[in-house]
Amino acid sequence: MTPADFDRSEILGYLHTPSLDERLSAMLEDAISALCAAAQPRTIWRQLPVTHTASGVLLGTLPLLGDDIALHLSGCEAAVLLAATLSGSTDSLIRRAERSDMTKALLLDAVAGAAIEKICNELEQQLRQSLPYPYFTERFSAGYGDFPISQQGDLVRLLDATRKIGLTVTPQCTMLPMKSVTALIGLSHQPVQDARRFGCGKDCTECPYRSGCPVGSKQ
């Protein structure tokens, strides 16, 4: 991961601002360089069968809770469960900045957000190229819709992610290191509808939530 890998406009999106002045732009470049030096990205994934039952959907033998994840995986015969982390060194970098310069800490946090998204996108692209399925859903994580964040620990255990990449979940369902992600991607040999509905940026016409969505219902 190098500074050239980052889309500055994406980082500005994490900062909720269209632009930065000269001083903050220079601070952002320093933050990007510091993050690149500190981060130790690690990923893990596992393909598991998906079984649809009258009471919900199973990932392997794990019942997934909530209607949204069942809808998201509708028509899928398998799914990839993935996890990615920037490592504890990234958390330490941000915490040190919080003690001395909150502006720097905010910039680092935004860069880290863009970095973990980049790592997940790259892993997903590799999966799309290597797995023998023509249709993939978008990533869907615990905490989206009614897929409860309390299942985070189940997903981490299913991946053995604590041992393999150092990812843990607190009793409050917070992942450590903080800049970490788990997600599911549905796999199918038939076209699938995608139930992800939070900031997806996709065309609403095929979304199963279109009629109840304040954006999709207007299209």
C-alpha positions as CSV (number, residue, x, y, z in Angstrom):
1,M,0.0,0.0,0.0
2,T,1.5,3.3,-1.1
3,P,0.2,6.9,-1.1
4,A,-0.4,6.7,-4.9
5,D,-2.9,3.9,-4.3
6,F,-5.4,6.3,-2.5
7,D,-8.2,8.3,-4.2
8,R,-8.1,11.6,-2.3
9,S,-11.7,12.4,-3.2
10,E,-12.8,9.2,-1.5
11,I,-10.9,10.2,1.7
12,L,-12.6,13.6,1.5
13,G,-15.9,11.7,1.5
14,Y,-15.0,10.1,4.7
15,L,-14.2,13.5,6.1
16,H,-17.6,14.8,4.8
17,T,-16.0,17.8,3.0
18,P,-15.5,18.6,-0.7
19,S,-12.1,20.1,-0.2
20,L,-9.3,21.0,2.2
21,D,-7.2,24.2,2.4
22,E,-3.5,24.1,1.8
23,R,-2.5,23.4,5.4
24,L,-4.9,20.5,5.8
25,S,-4.1,19.1,2.4
26,A,-0.4,18.9,3.5
27,M,-1.5,17.3,6.8
28,L,-3.6,14.7,4.8
29,E,-0.6,13.8,2.7
30,D,1.4,13.2,5.9
31,A,-1.4,11.1,7.3
32,I,-1.5,9.0,4.1
33,S,2.2,8.4,4.3
34,A,2.0,7.5,8.0
35,L,-0.8,5.1,7.5
36,C,1.0,3.4,4.7
37,A,4.0,2.9,6.9
38,A,2.0,1.6,9.9
39,A,-0.7,-0.6,8.3
40,Q,-0.2,-4.3,8.0
41,P,-3.2,-5.5,6.0
42,R,-4.3,-9.1,6.5
43,T,-7.3,-10.9,4.9
44,I,-8.9,-14.2,5.2
45,W,-11.9,-15.8,3.4
46,R,-13.8,-19.0,3.3
47,Q,-16.4,-20.4,0.9
48,L,-19.4,-22.0,2.6
49,P,-22.7,-23.6,1.4
50,V,-25.9,-21.6,1.8
51,T,-29.1,-23.4,2.7
52,H,-32.5,-21.8,2.7
53,T,-35.0,-23.1,5.2
54,A,-38.5,-22.1,6.3
55,S,-37.0,-20.5,9.4
56,G,-34.1,-18.6,7.7
57,V,-30.8,-19.2,6.0
58,L,-27.8,-21.3,7.1
59,L,-24.2,-20.4,6.3
60,G,-22.7,-23.9,6.6
61,T,-24.3,-24.9,9.8
62,L,-24.5,-21.4,11.2
63,P,-28.0,-19.8,11.3
64,L,-27.9,-16.2,10.0
65,L,-30.3,-14.0,11.8
66,G,-32.6,-11.5,10.2
67,D,-34.8,-11.2,7.1
68,D,-32.3,-8.9,5.3
69,I,-29.4,-11.4,5.1
70,A,-31.8,-14.1,4.0
71,L,-33.1,-11.9,1.2
72,H,-29.6,-10.8,0.3
73,L,-28.6,-14.5,-0.2
74,S,-31.8,-15.5,-1.9
75,G,-31.0,-17.6,-4.9
76,C,-27.4,-18.2,-3.8
77,E,-26.1,-21.7,-3.3
78,A,-22.9,-20.6,-1.6
79,A,-21.3,-17.5,-0.1
80,V,-17.9,-16.2,0.7
81,L,-17.3,-15.1,4.3
82,L,-14.4,-12.7,4.4
83,A,-12.5,-10.6,7.0
84,A,-9.9,-7.9,6.6
85,T,-7.9,-5.8,9.0
86,L,-5.3,-3.1,8.9
87,S,-3.8,-4.5,12.1
88,G,-3.3,-3.2,15.6
89,S,-0.5,-0.9,14.5
90,T,-3.0,1.2,12.7
91,D,-5.1,1.5,15.8
92,S,-2.0,2.5,17.8
93,L,-1.1,5.2,15.2
94,I,-4.6,6.8,15.5
95,R,-4.6,6.6,19.3
96,R,-1.3,8.3,19.6
97,A,-2.5,11.1,17.4
98,E,-5.7,11.5,19.5
99,R,-3.5,12.3,22.5
100,S,-1.7,15.2,20.8
101,D,-3.6,16.4,17.7
102,M,-7.2,15.6,17.1
103,T,-7.1,17.0,13.5
104,K,-4.4,14.6,12.7
105,A,-6.3,11.8,14.3
106,L,-9.4,12.6,12.2
107,L,-7.4,12.6,9.0
108,L,-5.8,9.3,9.9
109,D,-9.1,7.8,10.7
110,A,-10.5,8.8,7.3
111,V,-7.4,7.5,5.5
112,A,-7.8,4.2,7.4
113,G,-11.4,4.0,6.4
114,A,-10.5,4.4,2.8
115,A,-7.7,1.8,3.2
116,I,-9.8,-1.0,4.6
117,E,-12.3,-0.4,1.9
118,K,-9.6,-0.7,-0.7
119,I,-8.3,-3.9,0.8
120,C,-11.8,-5.4,0.8
121,N,-12.4,-4.3,-2.8
122,E,-9.1,-5.8,-3.9
123,L,-9.9,-9.1,-2.2
124,E,-13.4,-9.1,-3.7
125,Q,-12.0,-8.5,-7.2
126,Q,-9.6,-11.5,-6.7
127,L,-12.6,-13.7,-5.7
128,R,-14.6,-12.6,-8.7
129,Q,-11.8,-13.6,-11.0
130,S,-11.0,-16.9,-9.3
131,L,-14.3,-18.5,-8.2
132,P,-16.4,-20.4,-10.7
133,Y,-19.6,-18.4,-10.2
134,P,-20.9,-15.9,-12.8
135,Y,-23.1,-14.0,-10.3
136,F,-22.0,-12.3,-7.0
137,T,-23.9,-10.1,-4.6
138,E,-22.4,-7.0,-3.0
139,R,-20.7,-7.4,0.4
140,F,-23.2,-7.5,3.3
141,S,-22.0,-7.1,6.9
142,A,-23.4,-7.8,10.3
143,G,-25.1,-4.6,11.3
144,Y,-26.7,-3.9,7.9
145,G,-30.5,-3.9,8.1
146,D,-31.7,-6.4,10.7
147,F,-28.6,-8.7,10.3
148,P,-27.6,-8.2,14.0
149,I,-24.1,-7.0,14.9
150,S,-24.2,-9.6,17.7
151,Q,-23.4,-12.2,15.0
152,Q,-20.0,-10.7,14.5
153,G,-18.4,-13.1,16.9
154,D,-20.0,-16.1,15.1
155,L,-18.5,-14.9,11.8
156,V,-15.0,-14.4,13.3
157,R,-15.1,-17.8,14.9
158,L,-16.3,-19.4,11.6
159,L,-13.2,-18.0,9.9
160,D,-10.8,-18.8,12.8
161,A,-9.9,-15.2,12.3
162,T,-8.5,-14.6,15.8
163,R,-5.8,-17.2,15.3
164,K,-5.2,-16.5,11.6
165,I,-5.2,-12.7,11.3
166,G,-5.5,-11.5,14.9
167,L,-9.1,-10.3,14.7
168,T,-11.2,-10.5,17.9
169,V,-14.7,-9.3,19.0
170,T,-15.4,-7.7,22.4
171,P,-18.4,-8.6,24.5
172,Q,-19.9,-5.3,23.1
173,C,-19.5,-6.8,19.6
174,T,-16.8,-4.3,18.6
175,M,-14.0,-5.7,16.4
176,L,-10.4,-5.3,17.4
177,P,-8.3,-4.0,15.7
178,M,-10.9,-1.3,15.1
179,K,-10.1,-0.9,11.4
180,S,-11.5,-4.3,10.5
181,V,-14.3,-5.7,8.4
182,T,-16.3,-8.9,8.1
183,A,-18.7,-9.4,5.2
184,L,-20.6,-12.0,3.2
185,I,-20.8,-12.2,-0.6
186,G,-23.5,-14.5,-2.1
187,L,-22.5,-16.7,-5.0
188,S,-24.9,-18.1,-7.7
189,H,-25.1,-19.6,-11.1
190,Q,-28.3,-17.6,-11.7
191,P,-28.9,-13.8,-11.6
192,V,-29.5,-12.6,-8.0
193,Q,-31.1,-9.5,-6.4
194,D,-29.0,-7.5,-4.0
195,A,-30.5,-6.5,-0.7
196,R,-27.8,-4.2,0.4
197,R,-29.5,-0.8,0.8
198,F,-27.2,1.5,2.8
199,G,-25.2,3.8,0.6
200,C,-24.9,1.2,-2.1
201,G,-24.8,3.6,-5.0
202,K,-26.4,1.1,-7.3
203,D,-29.3,1.3,-9.7
204,C,-32.5,1.0,-7.7
205,T,-34.6,-0.7,-10.4
206,E,-33.7,-4.2,-9.3
207,C,-33.5,-3.6,-5.6
208,P,-36.1,-5.7,-3.6
209,Y,-36.4,-2.8,-1.1
210,R,-37.2,-0.2,-3.8
211,S,-40.8,0.4,-2.8
212,G,-39.9,1.1,0.8
213,C,-36.8,3.1,0.2
214,P,-37.0,7.0,0.3
215,V,-34.6,7.1,-2.6
216,G,-35.7,4.1,-4.7
217,S,-39.4,4.9,-4.4
218,K,-38.9,8.2,-6.2
219,Q,-37.3,6.6,-9.2
